[in-house]
Structures are given as C-alpha cells and as structure tokens.
Amino acid sequence: MNILVVGCGILGSNLCNALSSLGHEISVIAESHDEFSALSQDFRGYTTVGVAVDMDVLRAAGIENCDAVAAVTSDDNVNLMVVQIAKQFFGIDQAYARVNDPTKSEAFSKIGPKTICPTNTTVESFISSLTEPSDSQSIVVNGHSIVISSIEVDKRMIGHRLSDFTLEPNETIIAIEHENSSIRGVFLSNYEIAKGDSLICAKFVE
C-alpha cells in the first residue's frame, strides 16, 4: 500500500519504521528535518517538511497517490483536519486521526472522521493486564474491545462437540489449539474435542 503518515514523533516514526519493514510505500510529513532522525536506517520512504494542513504540502508528499493516511501528530485538531481534507478533497476513505482526548475522539467518530484514541487503548490494555488471566489479550477493533483468551478443556469434555459448551454472554469460540500447538478454525463447524485441545475464545466487551 501507499501510505501517508503525518507526524514523525515517537508514534509517527515507529509507525513509519514498522510499515516500511512490512514492504509498504511510506511518505511522511514533519514540521522539521530534525524529526526524521528517529526513522530507522532501513527506512526507504519519502520525507516532506511542512505544515500538514497545507494542501500544497500534502500534494508534495504524494497524497494524491496514497491508499491510506494516518495523522499522528501530538495535536488532535491538526490530525482531525488532515483526515477531513484527505477524505473530502482527495477521496481517501482509509484516513485515521490520532486523538488523545477520549471525549473528542468519541464525538468526532460519530460524525465521520475515523479516530484512534491512544488514551483509551492504553487504559484498556492496563485493565486487561490487571484483571484478566495472563493467557488473555485485549484488542481494539473500530473502537470496540475484544478479549481473546485461551481456555484449557476439562478432561470430561473430551469427545464432546463445541455445541455442548456453555459460554459467557458475548463470547464465541473462534479456534481450537491442538496439543502440538497447531490451530484449527471452527467457523461453521461442530468440532469434536480431542485430548490436549484448548479453546481460543473471543469476548466482545460492550
């Protein structure tokens, strides 16, 4: 993908480095050349210095050829403006704004701009780490929290089918991990539990 990243601070530079290592074509905008020093030596993308909400700067950074935009400066308002410009003037639907203020993030996400709130994500990660078993992990998809967990199967359930399991509300079985650590998807199947199996479950948190 061709991806434009606006902002090259700690978050922006790490995002650029990670996306570049995955083989994506990256262009990054920063307000000064000094910010590019955090980019890795392996980074092979394009760098542009300028004000991100300037249409000429965005064009110089190649926004017209981009598939997606990530606005991750430390200024919520700048990020939201960049996303709105990307969508309204350049037709880029995959445009996301970093918004540190949870209230502002929720308000704007309801009226159009796609937002990612690091504050909410960090809080949810701490809650997951502090209150959930060590074999669980919380992820956020489009603002919704999903807890992925591995559950060891009681020996008495060996030979039973998945339909015999009673799950918690909003929880579903998404895969089976076998004793040899291989994974089997269970979508639309009624798999029979074998010795050494564990259930991989997803719970949707409202």
ZITAFEN-V214395 format. One record per residue. N is the residue number from 1. PHI is phi in whole degrees, 0 to 359 (999 if undefined). OMEGA is omega in radians with two decimals (* if undefined). NEAR is the number of other ideal C-beta (glycine too) atoms within 8 Angstrom. Layout:
# ZITAFEN-V214395
{{N & PHI & OMEGA & NEAR} {N & PHI & OMEGA & NEAR}}
This chain:
# ZITAFEN-V214395
{{1 & 999 & 2.97 & 6} {2 & 265 & -3.02 & 11} {3 & 233 & 3.06 & 14} {4 & 259 & 3.08 & 17} {5 & 250 & 3.14 & 16} {6 & 254 & -3.07 & 15} {7 & 111 & -3.10 & 16} {8 & 228 & 3.02 & 14} {9 & 279 & -3.13 & 11} {10 & 298 & -3.14 & 6} {11 & 292 & -3.09 & 10} {12 & 299 & -3.12 & 17} {13 & 294 & 3.11 & 13} {14 & 293 & 3.09 & 9} {15 & 296 & 3.11 & 11} {16 & 300 & -3.13 & 15} {17 & 298 & -3.11 & 12} {18 & 292 & -3.14 & 8} {19 & 294 & 3.12 & 11} {20 & 297 & 3.14 & 14} {21 & 293 & 3.11 & 8} {22 & 274 & 3.07 & 6} {23 & 97 & 3.13 & 4} {24 & 280 & 3.06 & 9} {25 & 273 & -3.01 & 7} {26 & 244 & 2.97 & 13} {27 & 237 & -3.07 & 16} {28 & 229 & 3.10 & 18} {29 & 251 & 3.04 & 16} {30 & 220 & -3.10 & 13} {31 & 277 & 3.10 & 7} {32 & 211 & 3.13 & 6} {33 & 297 & -3.09 & 7} {34 & 301 & -3.09 & 5} {35 & 295 & -3.11 & 12} {36 & 286 & -3.12 & 11} {37 & 295 & -3.14 & 5} {38 & 278 & 3.09 & 9} {39 & 289 & -3.09 & 12} {40 & 289 & 3.11 & 7} {41 & 294 & -3.13 & 3} {42 & 274 & -3.12 & 7} {43 & 294 & -3.08 & 10} {44 & 239 & -3.11 & 4} {45 & 272 & -3.10 & 11} {46 & 250 & -3.14 & 8} {47 & 238 & 3.13 & 12} {48 & 224 & 3.09 & 11} {49 & 259 & 3.11 & 8} {50 & 163 & 3.12 & 11} {51 & 275 & -2.96 & 6} {52 & 296 & -3.10 & 14} {53 & 272 & 3.09 & 7} {54 & 276 & -3.09 & 8} {55 & 300 & -3.14 & 7} {56 & 294 & 3.10 & 7} {57 & 294 & 3.12 & 12} {58 & 298 & 3.11 & 15} {59 & 295 & 3.13 & 9} {60 & 298 & 3.13 & 8} {61 & 278 & 3.06 & 13} {62 & 91 & -3.08 & 11} {63 & 300 & -3.11 & 13} {64 & 293 & 3.13 & 6} {65 & 251 & -3.07 & 5} {66 & 270 & 3.07 & 14} {67 & 268 & -3.06 & 7} {68 & 206 & 3.14 & 12} {69 & 226 & 3.04 & 16} {70 & 235 & 3.12 & 13} {71 & 261 & -2.97 & 17} {72 & 230 & 3.06 & 12} {73 & 290 & 3.12 & 12} {74 & 278 & -3.11 & 5} {75 & 255 & -3.12 & 6} {76 & 304 & -3.07 & 11} {77 & 295 & 3.09 & 6} {78 & 298 & -3.12 & 12} {79 & 299 & 3.14 & 16} {80 & 294 & 3.12 & 14} {81 & 295 & 3.13 & 9} {82 & 299 & -3.13 & 16} {83 & 297 & 3.13 & 16} {84 & 295 & 3.09 & 10} {85 & 295 & -3.12 & 12} {86 & 301 & -3.09 & 16} {87 & 281 & -3.02 & 13} {88 & 284 & -3.05 & 6} {89 & 260 & -3.09 & 7} {90 & 240 & 3.05 & 11} {91 & 66 & -3.14 & 5} {92 & 264 & -3.11 & 12} {93 & 280 & -3.13 & 5} {94 & 275 & 3.14 & 7} {95 & 234 & -3.03 & 15} {96 & 235 & 3.13 & 12} {97 & 250 & 2.97 & 15} {98 & 285 & 3.12 & 16} {99 & 230 & -3.06 & 13} {100 & 284 & -3.12 & 9} {101 & 276 & -3.09 & 9} {102 & 303 & -3.13 & 8} {103 & 296 & 3.13 & 6} {104 & 294 & 3.13 & 9} {105 & 299 & -3.13 & 14} {106 & 295 & -3.10 & 9} {107 & 296 & -3.09 & 8} {108 & 286 & -3.13 & 13} {109 & 296 & -3.14 & 10} {110 & 282 & -3.07 & 5} {111 & 250 & 3.02 & 6} {112 & 143 & -3.06 & 5} {113 & 302 & 3.11 & 12} {114 & 277 & -3.07 & 8} {115 & 237 & 3.00 & 13} {116 & 233 & -3.05 & 10} {117 & 253 & 3.13 & 13} {118 & 301 & 3.14 & 9} {119 & 297 & 3.13 & 9} {120 & 297 & -3.12 & 10} {121 & 297 & 3.13 & 10} {122 & 294 & 3.12 & 8} {123 & 300 & -3.12 & 8} {124 & 295 & 3.11 & 11} {125 & 294 & 3.11 & 9} {126 & 294 & 3.12 & 8} {127 & 300 & 3.14 & 10} {128 & 298 & -3.11 & 12} {129 & 293 & -3.06 & 7} {130 & 278 & -2.98 & 6} {131 & 245 & -3.07 & 5} {132 & 250 & 3.11 & 10} {133 & 301 & -3.09 & 5} {134 & 295 & 3.13 & 3} {135 & 266 & 3.08 & 5} {136 & 244 & 3.10 & 11} {137 & 216 & 3.14 & 7} {138 & 257 & 3.07 & 14} {139 & 233 & 3.13 & 7} {140 & 241 & 3.12 & 11} {141 & 237 & -3.13 & 6} {142 & 51 & 3.08 & 4} {143 & 86 & -3.13 & 5} {144 & 254 & -3.14 & 8} {145 & 274 & 3.10 & 9} {146 & 231 & 3.13 & 12} {147 & 261 & 3.10 & 12} {148 & 259 & -3.10 & 11} {149 & 221 & 3.08 & 12} {150 & 251 & -3.07 & 10} {151 & 240 & 3.08 & 8} {152 & 291 & -3.10 & 5} {153 & 272 & 3.07 & 10} {154 & 298 & -3.10 & 5} {155 & 305 & -3.12 & 6} {156 & 291 & -3.12 & 4} {157 & 267 & 3.10 & 10} {158 & 299 & -3.10 & 10} {159 & 94 & 3.09 & 5} {160 & 275 & 3.13 & 8} {161 & 263 & -3.09 & 8} {162 & 301 & -3.12 & 10} {163 & 293 & 3.13 & 5} {164 & 276 & -3.09 & 6} {165 & 276 & 3.02 & 9} {166 & 258 & -3.09 & 2} {167 & 253 & 3.08 & 7} {168 & 287 & 3.09 & 5} {169 & 303 & 3.12 & 3} {170 & 67 & -3.14 & 7} {171 & 248 & 3.11 & 9} {172 & 218 & 3.08 & 7} {173 & 276 & -3.11 & 11} {174 & 249 & -3.12 & 10} {175 & 195 & 3.05 & 9} {176 & 240 & 3.02 & 13} {177 & 260 & -3.11 & 12} {178 & 277 & -3.09 & 11} {179 & 299 & -3.14 & 7} {180 & 272 & 3.10 & 5} {181 & 76 & 3.06 & 6} {182 & 285 & -3.07 & 6} {183 & 244 & 3.09 & 9} {184 & 236 & 3.06 & 9} {185 & 289 & -3.07 & 7} {186 & 237 & -3.12 & 10} {187 & 301 & 3.13 & 5} {188 & 56 & 3.08 & 2} {189 & 233 & 3.09 & 7} {190 & 236 & -3.04 & 6} {191 & 301 & 3.08 & 9} {192 & 264 & -3.07 & 7} {193 & 296 & 3.11 & 12} {194 & 244 & 3.14 & 8} {195 & 300 & 3.09 & 6} {196 & 87 & -3.14 & 7} {197 & 285 & 2.97 & 12} {198 & 231 & 3.12 & 10} {199 & 269 & 2.99 & 11} {200 & 260 & -3.03 & 14} {201 & 242 & 3.05 & 13} {202 & 239 & 3.11 & 10} {203 & 241 & -3.12 & 11} {204 & 270 & -3.08 & 9} {205 & 265 & -3.13 & 9} {206 & 282 & * & 3}}
